[in-house]
């Protein structure tokens, strides 16, 4: 899928392209969430955002991903799917979206099978031209998985939505196992795309609470240290200062992905509080005692939270030295 990147400048260019094309939420986000009260469980139960260990096989996922990409329906179908992804979920024409998604059926089957493989031995050494083609193909596959999840959520078919999310998050983990910049960035972008669909989930009336499911995801979800060690033969802490500076962006990006997961876990903690307090938002996060509210992986502190009337703002600032566009801000209201 990807070749070895020897120069950081090339990696930066790839970073901008991958995240810009696949999912801007990996840079930061400002959104309004209208949530419904729903109690959280201490255990994940029957749901999981990665394939359960008992479902894993000894196959190699790379060949299945390659097959999934080769079976993609093409540019016109990708543009159609993208249009549906841009629609509000309550405006999604489910029957038409399902027809569009049928064009992706064989690709999605291959991807769903691939994420259950314990091994994923990506090939390396491809040309830059081949890498760009690969980027576009995997972007289209992510589009298909996102629409699959969105369609299932829109219909209240949460078990189907979980299978779609498992496919997306599982593929993100596999992509991140490639020890180079492009693999890491593909993984972050795929996970960020799935996070957008979890945002839709938490706003559905009757949607199960995903607090424990989000908590069970491994951290880091996509490991920047593996990427750095694969390229340099050393961990980031072992690199000289001038070399480490080149890789700091990857470390921050990995933490920002974990931040996005933690803040959604916090939203689910708020949903649980509202379920126990007649649909009311907490005045502070400290009032939530049913479950533990995670800290911001970037700052190491609790997320910023403020309630004004029936609205609350939950936010995470940009990392030190970062830009304002990297901030994450949710404006939350409770619907009853």
N, C-alpha and C positions, 0 to 999 in steps of 0.2 A: 504493500500500500504506500509506504513512504520511504524516502531515502534519507541517508545521514546528512544532517546539516552541520557544516563545519564553521560557518560564519554567523555570528549573532545578527548581523544586519539583515541577512536573508530571513532569519527566524522572525524578526520583528515585522518584516513585510508580510510573511505568511500569517502571523498572529492577527494583523489587521484584517487581512482578507477573510480568514476563517471565521473570526468572530463577527465581522460585519455581515458576511453572507448567511451564516447559520442562525445566530441568535444574539441580538444586541443586549439581552439581559445579562450576559456575562460581564459586561462593563459596568452595569448599574441599572437602576430601574426606579421609576416613580409610578405607582399605580393605586387605584382605589379598589378596595376589597369589600364587598357586601357579604358578610358571612352569616351562617345560620348556627345557632347553638348546637353543640354535639359533644357529649361526654367522651373524654379520652380514656383509654385503657392503659394499664401499666405494661401489658404484653401486646406484641404485634398481632397475635392471633393468626388468622388464615391469610392475612395480607403480607406482602413483602415487595420491596422495590427492586430487589435483585432476585434472580431465580433461586429457589430454595436449594440448599446443599443436596438434598435427596434426589433432586431432579437433574443433577449434573451428570454429564457423560464424559468419557475419555477421548472424545474426538477432538480435532483441531478446527477451531472456529474460522480461521483465515480463509480456507477454501469456500466455506459457506457464505461468508461475507462477499467474497469475490463473485460467487454465483448470484447472490442477491442483487449486486450492482449490475451485473450483465443482464438481468431480467427486468430492469427498470423500464417503464414504458416510454420515456423520452421527455423532451422539453415541454411540449404542449400540455402533457399530463401534469408535469411539475408546476407549471404556471397556474393551472386550474386548482391544484391542491393548495398552492400558496394563497390563492384568493380566498379559499374557505378558511384557512388558518387566520387570515386577517379579520374575519367577521367576528362580531360578538357571539358568544356561544348560544345565547338565546335567540339569535337571528340565523343560526346555522340551518340551511335547508338539508335536513338529515338524509332524506332519500337521494337527493342529488349528490351529496357528499359521499354517500355509500357507493353510488355508481362510479364516481371518480376513483374511490379507493379500491374498487375491484380490479382496476388496472395494475395495482401494486401488490395484488394478493400473493403471487408466487414469490416476489421479493421479500414480503413481510414474513412469509412462512420460513424462508431460508434464514432470515435474520433472527426470528424467534427460536429456531433450532440452534443457530450459532451461539447465542448467548448462554446456552446450557452446556457448552463445551468448557472443560477445565483449562484447555490449552488454546492459545491463539498465537501462532508463530507467523507473524507478519514478515513478508519478504522485504528486503532493503536493497538499496543501490539503484533504484529507478531514476530516470532522468527527471529534471525539473518539469519538463512538459508533461510527463506521465503523472507527476504528482499533482499538477494543477487539474488534470482531467479526473484524477482520483478524488480530489477535494470536491469538485462539482458533483460527482456521482454520489458520494457519501452525504453531501448536503441534501440531495434529492431523496435519498433513503430516509434521512432524518425527517424530512417533510412528511413522508408517508406515515412514519411511525407516530409523529405528532398528530396528524389528522385522525389516525386510528384511535389514539387516546382521547382526543377531543370529541369524536363522534360517540364513543362509548360513554363518556362522562355526560354528554348532553342528553343521552337517553336514560341515564341513571343505571347503566349496566356497569357496575363498579368492578365486578370480577373481570370483565373483558378489558376495562380500563387498566386494571392492575397488570394484566398480561402485556398490554402495550407499553406501559411504563417500565416494566421489567425488561422488555426488549430494548428500549432506549437507554436506560441506565446501565444495563448489562453491556451494551455495545460501547457506551462511554468508557466503562472500566477496561474493556478489551483494547480499545484504541489507545488508552493511556498507558498500556503496558509496552508500547513501542518506545524504546529508549532513545528518542530524539524529539526535537521541538515540534515537528509537524504532528506526530502521533499524540503528544500531550495536548496540543491545541485542538485537534479533532475531538479528543475525549472531553475536554472542557466544554466545547461548543455543543456537543451532543447532549451532555448532562444539562446544560443551561436551557436547551430546548425543552427537555422533559420538565424542568422546573416550571416553565410557563404553563404546562398542562396541569401540574399540581395546583397552581394558582386557581385554575378553573374549578378543580375538584372542590377546594375548600369553600367555594361560593355556591355550592349546590345544596338545595334543601334536602335533608336526609342523607347527605354524603357521610360515610363513616369517617371518624376522626383518625387522621394519619399520624398523630403525635408519636406513638411507639414505633410505627413503621419508618418514619423519618429518622428517629433516634437510632434505629438498628442499622442504618446505612454506615458503611465503614468511613472513617475519616483518616486521612484525606480520601475523598472519593476518587480523584484522579491525582496521582502522586507526582509532583514536580521533582522531588528528589530522585526518583527513578530515572526521569528524563535527564537530569543533570549528571548523575553518575554514569548513565549510559553514554553520554557524549564526552565526558571529561575523565572518567575513571576515578572520580573522587566525589565525595559528598560536598554540598555547598559550603559547609563549615570548614572543609579542608582546603578549599580553593584560596589562592591569594586574593587580597582585596580587589585588585584591578580586574581579576577574572570573575569574581563573584558578582560584581556590579552588573555584568552582562546577563546574569541569570536571575537577578532579583525580581524582575518582572514576572517570571514564571512562578516563583514562590508566592508572590502577591496574588497572582491570578488563581492559583490553587486554593489559597485561603479565601479568596472572594467567593469561589464556588461553594466552599464549605459554609461560608457566611450566609449565602442564599438559602441553603438547606436549613441552617439553624434558625433563621428568621421565620421560615415557614413552619418550623416546629413550634416556634413561639406563637405564631398565629393559631395553631391548633391548641396550644395551651390556653389561649384567650377564648377560643370556641368552647373549650371544656368548662372554663370559669363561667361563661355566659349561661351554659346549660344548668349550672348549679345555682345561679343567682338571677333567675327570672329574666334572662336575656340582657342583663346589664354588663357593660364593659367594666373591667377593673380600673380603679383610680391609678394604681401603680402595678407594675409587674410583681412586686413583692407580695401583693395580695393573693396571688395565685399560689395555692398550697397543694392542690390535688396532684399536680405533677411539677417536676423541676423545670424551670425556664432556662434554656441554654444561654451561655454567654456569647458575645460577639467574638468569633475567632480572630478577627482583625485587631480589635482593640483590647481583647481580653477582659472587657468590662460587660456589664449588662447592656442590652440594647437600649437605645434612647426610646422613651415612651412618654406620651403626654395625652391626657384625655381632656377634651373640651366639649361639654354637653354630651351629645350622643355620638360623638366622633372621637376616635383616638388616632394618634400618629405613632407608628413604630418605624424606627429608622436606624441605619448604620452609616456612619460617616465614611468618607474616602480614607484610604490608608495614608499614613504619613507621607507627604510629598506628592500624593495623588491629586487627581482632578475632581472637580465637583460632579462631573457626569458619572463618576464611579460610585456615588452614594446610592444607597438603597432606601426607599421611603414608601411605606404603605400607609394609606389613609383608610381606616377601618370603621365600618358601621355594622351593627348587628340587625339582621332582619328576623322577624318572628312570625 
